[in-house]
Amino acid sequence: MKHPEVIKALNEKDKAIRLKDKEWQQKLTDKEKDINKANLFNKVKAKAVAEFENLKPILPENANKAQALKDVLLSDLVKFNYQEDGDGFIILKEDGTPLKNEHGYDVTFGDHVKTYAEKYFDFKTAEGRSSSGNNNGGNQGAKRVRVPKDKADYVKIMQDQTLTPQERVEIKNMAVKANIV
């Protein structure tokens, strides 16, 4: 046991054992991370489905098509990393920093789901409401909002001071679609 070759062989054996131990420890750590990520995404998936249902999407009549579209939505969401934060989740970019919106604020989970859901689904909107007390020209806005005939007509319509900002936006959008502006 004191021979230099035996000592050298024992040292090499110990190094090989330690190296194998580190390799297996790394594999175990990686597997634990994968399991934790899968468990976290199951939670994210459940919360995302709940958020999605709250948006009241208009789904296809065929249940298979509706489920396929939901699966596409969830596949978009799985591309992100998440961190649990109390009842909600923080959406992380690949570098581990929180995802920010165009104003520099953290994107909320609900907004994140809504952003991706809007790509594939339309949502139910409230029906117009009227009351007997609202008799001051309820259809007046419909007459004022129309597609302009040409640029001069567009300018004339837009000079109307009684237009609301929403009506102005509608008129501009229609003019842009008609290649007037």
C-alpha positions in Angstrom: 0.0 0.0 0.0 3.0 2.3 0.4 4.3 1.6 -3.1 4.2 4.8 -5.3 2.3 3.0 -8.1 -0.4 1.8 -5.7 -0.7 5.3 -4.1 -1.0 6.8 -7.6 -3.7 4.3 -8.7 -5.7 5.0 -5.5 -5.5 8.7 -6.0 -6.7 8.3 -9.6 -9.5 6.1 -8.4 -10.5 8.7 -5.8 -10.4 11.5 -8.5 -12.6 9.4 -10.8 -15.1 8.7 -8.0 -15.3 12.4 -7.1 -15.7 13.3 -10.7 -18.4 10.8 -11.2 -20.1 12.0 -7.9 -20.0 15.6 -9.2 -21.5 14.5 -12.5 -24.3 12.6 -10.8 -24.9 15.5 -8.4 -25.2 17.9 -11.4 -27.6 15.5 -13.1 -29.7 15.3 -9.9 -29.7 19.1 -9.5 -30.8 19.5 -13.2 -33.6 17.0 -12.8 -34.8 18.8 -9.6 -34.8 22.1 -11.5 -36.8 20.5 -14.4 -39.4 19.0 -11.9 -39.7 22.3 -10.1 -40.1 24.2 -13.4 -42.8 21.7 -14.5 -44.7 22.0 -11.2 -44.5 25.8 -11.4 -45.8 25.8 -14.9 -48.7 23.6 -13.9 -49.6 26.3 -11.4 -49.0 29.0 -14.1 -51.2 27.0 -16.5 -54.1 26.7 -14.0 -53.9 30.5 -13.2 -53.6 31.3 -16.9 -56.7 29.3 -17.7 -58.6 31.0 -14.9 -57.5 34.5 -16.2 -58.4 33.5 -19.7 -61.9 32.4 -18.7 -62.4 35.7 -16.9 -61.8 37.5 -20.2 -64.9 35.8 -21.6 -63.4 34.8 -25.0 -65.6 33.9 -27.9 -64.7 30.2 -28.5 -65.4 28.1 -31.6 -68.5 25.9 -31.3 -66.3 22.8 -31.9 -64.9 21.8 -28.6 -61.8 20.3 -30.2 -61.0 23.5 -32.0 -61.5 25.5 -28.9 -59.2 23.3 -26.9 -56.6 23.4 -29.7 -56.6 27.2 -29.6 -56.3 27.2 -25.8 -53.3 24.8 -26.2 -51.7 27.2 -28.7 -52.1 30.0 -26.1 -50.5 27.9 -23.4 -47.6 27.0 -25.7 -47.0 30.7 -26.1 -47.0 31.2 -22.3 -44.6 28.3 -21.7 -41.9 30.2 -23.6 -41.4 32.5 -20.6 -39.9 31.8 -17.2 -42.0 32.5 -14.1 -41.3 33.2 -10.5 -43.9 32.7 -7.8 -44.9 35.8 -6.0 -47.5 35.3 -3.3 -50.8 34.7 -5.2 -49.4 35.7 -8.6 -46.4 35.2 -10.8 -43.6 37.4 -12.0 -42.8 37.0 -15.7 -39.1 36.7 -16.3 -37.1 37.2 -19.5 -34.4 34.8 -20.4 -31.8 36.8 -18.5 -33.8 36.5 -15.3 -35.0 40.1 -15.2 -38.8 40.8 -14.9 -40.6 41.5 -18.1 -41.4 45.2 -18.5 -44.1 47.0 -20.5 -43.5 50.0 -22.8 -43.7 52.3 -19.8 -41.1 50.5 -17.8 -43.4 48.8 -15.3 -43.5 45.1 -14.6 -46.1 43.3 -16.7 -48.8 41.8 -14.6 -49.7 38.2 -15.1 -53.3 39.1 -16.2 -52.0 41.6 -18.8 -49.5 39.0 -20.0 -52.2 36.4 -20.5 -54.5 39.0 -22.1 -51.8 40.1 -24.5 -51.3 36.6 -25.9 -55.0 35.7 -25.8 -55.8 38.7 -28.0 -53.7 37.2 -30.7 -56.1 34.2 -31.1 -59.5 35.2 -29.6 -62.1 37.9 -29.7 -63.8 38.8 -26.5 -67.4 39.4 -25.6 -68.3 43.1 -25.1 -71.2 44.6 -23.3 -74.2 45.4 -25.3 -75.2 49.0 -25.8 -77.5 50.2 -23.1 -80.2 52.9 -23.4 -82.7 54.3 -21.0 -85.9 56.2 -21.4 -84.2 59.2 -19.9 -81.6 59.3 -22.6 -83.5 61.1 -25.3 -80.9 63.7 -26.4 -80.0 62.2 -29.8 -78.5 58.8 -29.0 -77.9 58.1 -32.7 -76.3 61.4 -33.3 -72.7 60.0 -33.1 -73.5 57.4 -35.8 -74.4 60.2 -38.3 -71.2 62.2 -37.6 -68.9 59.2 -37.9 -68.5 58.2 -41.5 -65.9 57.4 -44.1 -64.7 60.7 -45.6 -65.0 61.0 -49.4 -61.6 62.7 -49.9 -59.0 64.7 -48.0 -61.1 67.9 -48.0 -64.1 66.1 -46.6 -61.8 64.5 -44.0 -60.5 68.0 -42.9 -64.1 69.3 -42.8 -65.3 66.4 -40.6 -62.4 66.7 -38.2 -63.0 70.4 -37.7 -66.3 69.6 -36.1 -65.8 70.7 -32.4 -68.6 68.5 -31.1 -66.8 65.3 -32.0 -65.6 63.2 -29.1 -62.0 61.8 -29.1 -63.3 58.3 -29.7 -65.3 59.6 -32.8 -62.2 61.4 -34.1 -60.1 58.2 -33.7 -62.8 56.2 -35.6 -62.9 58.7 -38.4 -59.1 58.7 -38.7 -59.0 54.9 -38.7 -61.6 54.8 -41.5 -59.7 57.4 -43.5 -56.5 55.5 -43.1 -58.1 52.3 -44.3 -59.6 54.2 -47.3 -56.1 55.6 -48.1 -57.3 59.2 -47.7 -54.9 60.2 -45.0 
